[in-house]
Amino acid sequence: MHYVYLLENIENKNWYIGFTENIKRRLFEHNNGRGGRTTRIGKSWKMIYCEVYLNKEDAVGREKFLKGGSGRKYLKKQLTHYLKNIE
């Protein structure tokens, strides 16, 4: 399985989008300074969105889409109720 995920920094509400084959391990890495450059800055991340794919290429394509403008709009629409509750 391949996971595309959205993390939110608990402290500053920044988002991080990524993909992995092991979602639990990857979240642990992000929260322990072993993630990407962006996630090493703040180590208080929680997962707020996740999609699962059978094919790695599909997951990579979806990650690229979600990182773009249309993808971020899509995520904001999908997470409308969540985002209202944190404002």
C-alpha positions as protocol buffer text, in pm:
chain_id: "A"
residue {
  index: 1
  type: MET
  ca { x: 0 y: 0 z: 0 }
}
residue {
  index: 2
  type: HIS
  ca { x: 108 y: 357 z: -67 }
}
residue {
  index: 3
  type: TYR
  ca { x: -19 y: 648 z: 138 }
}
residue {
  index: 4
  type: VAL
  ca { x: -52 y: 1014 z: 48 }
}
residue {
  index: 5
  type: TYR
  ca { x: -92 y: 1218 z: 363 }
}
residue {
  index: 6
  type: LEU
  ca { x: -138 y: 1569 z: 493 }
}
residue {
  index: 7
  type: LEU
  ca { x: 22 y: 1671 z: 819 }
}
residue {
  index: 8
  type: GLU
  ca { x: -54 y: 1985 z: 1014 }
}
residue {
  index: 9
  type: ASN
  ca { x: 190 y: 2144 z: 1253 }
}
residue {
  index: 10
  type: ILE
  ca { x: 21 y: 2174 z: 1591 }
}
residue {
  index: 11
  type: GLU
  ca { x: 207 y: 2493 z: 1680 }
}
residue {
  index: 12
  type: ASN
  ca { x: 187 y: 2707 z: 1365 }
}
residue {
  index: 13
  type: LYS
  ca { x: -79 y: 2524 z: 1154 }
}
residue {
  index: 14
  type: ASN
  ca { x: 157 y: 2479 z: 855 }
}
residue {
  index: 15
  type: TRP
  ca { x: 81 y: 2188 z: 624 }
}
residue {
  index: 16
  type: TYR
  ca { x: 309 y: 1919 z: 484 }
}
residue {
  index: 17
  type: ILE
  ca { x: 207 y: 1678 z: 206 }
}
residue {
  index: 18
  type: GLY
  ca { x: 397 y: 1357 z: 142 }
}
residue {
  index: 19
  type: PHE
  ca { x: 372 y: 990 z: 52 }
}
residue {
  index: 20
  type: THR
  ca { x: 506 y: 670 z: 205 }
}
residue {
  index: 21
  type: GLU
  ca { x: 463 y: 294 z: 225 }
}
residue {
  index: 22
  type: ASN
  ca { x: 459 y: 293 z: 607 }
}
residue {
  index: 23
  type: ILE
  ca { x: 240 y: 570 z: 747 }
}
residue {
  index: 24
  type: LYS
  ca { x: 301 y: 503 z: 1118 }
}
residue {
  index: 25
  type: ARG
  ca { x: 678 y: 496 z: 1078 }
}
residue {
  index: 26
  type: ARG
  ca { x: 675 y: 810 z: 863 }
}
residue {
  index: 27
  type: LEU
  ca { x: 469 y: 1009 z: 1113 }
}
residue {
  index: 28
  type: PHE
  ca { x: 708 y: 897 z: 1389 }
}
residue {
  index: 29
  type: GLU
  ca { x: 1003 y: 1014 z: 1175 }
}
residue {
  index: 30
  type: HIS
  ca { x: 846 y: 1354 z: 1110 }
}
residue {
  index: 31
  type: ASN
  ca { x: 785 y: 1406 z: 1481 }
}
residue {
  index: 32
  type: ASN
  ca { x: 1137 y: 1299 z: 1575 }
}
residue {
  index: 33
  type: GLY
  ca { x: 1341 y: 1519 z: 1341 }
}
residue {
  index: 34
  type: ARG
  ca { x: 1395 y: 1259 z: 1069 }
}
residue {
  index: 35
  type: GLY
  ca { x: 1147 y: 1395 z: 817 }
}
residue {
  index: 36
  type: GLY
  ca { x: 1201 y: 1632 z: 531 }
}
residue {
  index: 37
  type: ARG
  ca { x: 1354 y: 1977 z: 573 }
}
residue {
  index: 38
  type: THR
  ca { x: 1011 y: 2132 z: 623 }
}
residue {
  index: 39
  type: THR
  ca { x: 905 y: 1897 z: 901 }
}
residue {
  index: 40
  type: ARG
  ca { x: 1239 y: 1912 z: 1085 }
}
residue {
  index: 41
  type: ILE
  ca { x: 1171 y: 2279 z: 1165 }
}
residue {
  index: 42
  type: GLY
  ca { x: 867 y: 2203 z: 1380 }
}
residue {
  index: 43
  type: LYS
  ca { x: 838 y: 1861 z: 1540 }
}
residue {
  index: 44
  type: SER
  ca { x: 472 y: 1869 z: 1646 }
}
residue {
  index: 45
  type: TRP
  ca { x: 287 y: 1716 z: 1352 }
}
residue {
  index: 46
  type: LYS
  ca { x: -49 y: 1543 z: 1334 }
}
residue {
  index: 47
  type: MET
  ca { x: -207 y: 1371 z: 1038 }
}
residue {
  index: 48
  type: ILE
  ca { x: -530 y: 1536 z: 925 }
}
residue {
  index: 49
  type: TYR
  ca { x: -584 y: 1364 z: 588 }
}
residue {
  index: 50
  type: CYS
  ca { x: -474 y: 1041 z: 419 }
}
residue {
  index: 51
  type: GLU
  ca { x: -543 y: 853 z: 95 }
}
residue {
  index: 52
  type: VAL
  ca { x: -437 y: 495 z: 15 }
}
residue {
  index: 53
  type: TYR
  ca { x: -320 y: 364 z: -325 }
}
residue {
  index: 54
  type: LEU
  ca { x: -221 y: 21 z: -451 }
}
residue {
  index: 55
  type: ASN
  ca { x: 22 y: 160 z: -706 }
}
residue {
  index: 56
  type: LYS
  ca { x: 322 y: 379 z: -617 }
}
residue {
  index: 57
  type: GLU
  ca { x: 296 y: 583 z: -937 }
}
residue {
  index: 58
  type: ASP
  ca { x: -65 y: 673 z: -856 }
}
residue {
  index: 59
  type: ALA
  ca { x: 37 y: 789 z: -507 }
}
residue {
  index: 60
  type: VAL
  ca { x: 326 y: 997 z: -642 }
}
residue {
  index: 61
  type: GLY
  ca { x: 96 y: 1159 z: -900 }
}
residue {
  index: 62
  type: ARG
  ca { x: -163 y: 1237 z: -634 }
}
residue {
  index: 63
  type: GLU
  ca { x: 102 y: 1387 z: -406 }
}
residue {
  index: 64
  type: LYS
  ca { x: 219 y: 1617 z: -688 }
}
residue {
  index: 65
  type: PHE
  ca { x: -140 y: 1724 z: -756 }
}
residue {
  index: 66
  type: LEU
  ca { x: -214 y: 1797 z: -389 }
}
residue {
  index: 67
  type: LYS
  ca { x: 101 y: 2009 z: -359 }
}
residue {
  index: 68
  type: GLY
  ca { x: -20 y: 2237 z: -639 }
}
residue {
  index: 69
  type: GLY
  ca { x: -278 y: 2515 z: -628 }
}
residue {
  index: 70
  type: SER
  ca { x: -574 y: 2305 z: -743 }
}
residue {
  index: 71
  type: GLY
  ca { x: -477 y: 2030 z: -501 }
}
residue {
  index: 72
  type: ARG
  ca { x: -463 y: 2268 z: -206 }
}
residue {
  index: 73
  type: LYS
  ca { x: -806 y: 2401 z: -303 }
}
residue {
  index: 74
  type: TYR
  ca { x: -932 y: 2043 z: -312 }
}
residue {
  index: 75
  type: LEU
  ca { x: -792 y: 1974 z: 37 }
}
residue {
  index: 76
  type: LYS
  ca { x: -944 y: 2291 z: 180 }
}
residue {
  index: 77
  type: LYS
  ca { x: -1283 y: 2190 z: 39 }
}
residue {
  index: 78
  type: GLN
  ca { x: -1249 y: 1833 z: 174 }
}
residue {
  index: 79
  type: LEU
  ca { x: -1150 y: 1962 z: 517 }
}
residue {
  index: 80
  type: THR
  ca { x: -1408 y: 2242 z: 543 }
}
residue {
  index: 81
  type: HIS
  ca { x: -1550 y: 2125 z: 878 }
}
residue {
  index: 82
  type: TYR
  ca { x: -1207 y: 2056 z: 1028 }
}
residue {
  index: 83
  type: LEU
  ca { x: -1075 y: 2397 z: 926 }
}
residue {
  index: 84
  type: LYS
  ca { x: -1381 y: 2574 z: 1074 }
}
residue {
  index: 85
  type: ASN
  ca { x: -1318 y: 2405 z: 1408 }
}
residue {
  index: 86
  type: ILE
  ca { x: -958 y: 2525 z: 1438 }
}
residue {
  index: 87
  type: GLU
  ca { x: -1013 y: 2893 z: 1357 }
}
